[in-house]
Amino acid sequence: MKKTIRIIPHKNFTKQLSKQSPKVRTKAQERLHIFMQDPFNRTLNNHALTGKWDGHRSINISGDIRAIYKHSDNNIAIFIAIGSHSSLYR
């Protein structure tokens, strides 16, 4: 049986998520639920980042919205940021 991933939202992630539209917040909940069961599900487009986000990974939430996380020990993922592609990667 697969172990589920535990998600810990960083305070910045929680703050940024609260500023998103209700539609995006709902989609984020759906995607994070998928992530907990299968972090590399194809719909998430989970990929490693470079540059200022080197050592972090990103998943697609919806359209242009991405969530950035860092994998920690013992099946823990710390979600650090959420926002549009342009706002996160400038």
Phi and psi in degrees as a GROMACS rama.xvg file:
@    title "Ramachandran Plot"
@    xaxis  label "Phi"
@    yaxis  label "Psi"
@TYPE xy
-70.7113  140.417  LYS-2
-81.0546  137.685  LYS-3
-81.7246  150.948  THR-4
-86.8203  136.068  ILE-5
-93.198  132.151  ARG-6
-104.145  130.67  ILE-7
-118.312  114.788  ILE-8
-83.3006  127.497  PRO-9
-69.9379  154.493  HIS-10
-59.6698  -33.737  LYS-11
-65.425  -40.0399  ASN-12
-61.5015  -46.8716  PHE-13
-61.0177  -42.7233  THR-14
-65.0195  -46.4476  LYS-15
-64.6881  -38.9326  GLN-16
-64.0163  -38.8359  LEU-17
-65.344  -22.0496  SER-18
-87.1565  -6.86315  LYS-19
-79.8404  163.011  GLN-20
-66.8834  157.789  SER-21
-56.0993  -36.3981  PRO-22
-62.1777  -44.5599  LYS-23
-68.0378  -39.5637  VAL-24
-62.0265  -40.7304  ARG-25
-64.4789  -45.0332  THR-26
-62.8748  -38.7594  LYS-27
-62.1136  -42.7066  ALA-28
-60.2871  -43.4319  GLN-29
-61.909  -47.1434  GLU-30
-67.7175  -37.473  ARG-31
-68.0534  -33.045  LEU-32
-64.4696  -44.3731  HIS-33
-60.297  -45.3212  ILE-34
-57.1659  -42.8667  PHE-35
-61.9215  -34.7033  MET-36
-82.7258  -39.2843  GLN-37
-152.963  89.5722  ASP-38
-60.351  -19.3177  PRO-39
-110.392  24.4622  PHE-40
-56.1549  136.263  ASN-41
-57.9896  -31.6114  ARG-42
-66.3146  -19.5263  THR-43
-84.3218  -20.2767  LEU-44
48.3309  48.8486  ASN-45
-65.402  124.152  ASN-46
-149.492  154.388  HIS-47
-74.8559  149.385  ALA-48
-109.657  161.031  LEU-49
-128.168  -175.801  THR-50
68.6313  -136.806  GLY-51
-64.6255  -19.7587  LYS-52
-101.882  17.9615  TRP-53
-54.8248  134.363  ASP-54
92.8181  -4.34631  GLY-55
-111.085  169.412  HIS-56
-130.168  162.643  ARG-57
-131.97  146.509  SER-58
-126.854  152.581  ILE-59
-81.2981  134.844  ASN-60
-99.6092  -58.6837  ILE-61
-164.924  144.826  SER-62
44.8481  -111.977  GLY-63
-97.3754  3.81398  ASP-64
-89.9557  130.367  ILE-65
-123.665  153.799  ARG-66
-122.233  132.765  ALA-67
-108.106  134.976  ILE-68
-140.387  164.741  TYR-69
-124.307  129.95  LYS-70
-77.3954  133.883  HIS-71
-113.399  -175.294  SER-72
-70.375  163.217  ASP-73
54.1735  48.5036  ASN-74
57.2446  41.4611  ASN-75
-115.812  133.775  ILE-76
-119.949  125.427  ALA-77
-99.9954  111.668  ILE-78
-83.9262  124.835  PHE-79
-105.795  -37.4003  ILE-80
-149.603  152.797  ALA-81
-144.554  138.59  ILE-82
170.267  -174.041  GLY-83
-70.3564  156.614  SER-84
-53.6762  -47.5186  HIS-85
-66.9556  -34.2477  SER-86
-74.6006  -30.193  SER-87
-83.7872  -32.4121  LEU-88
-110.066  24.8727  TYR-89
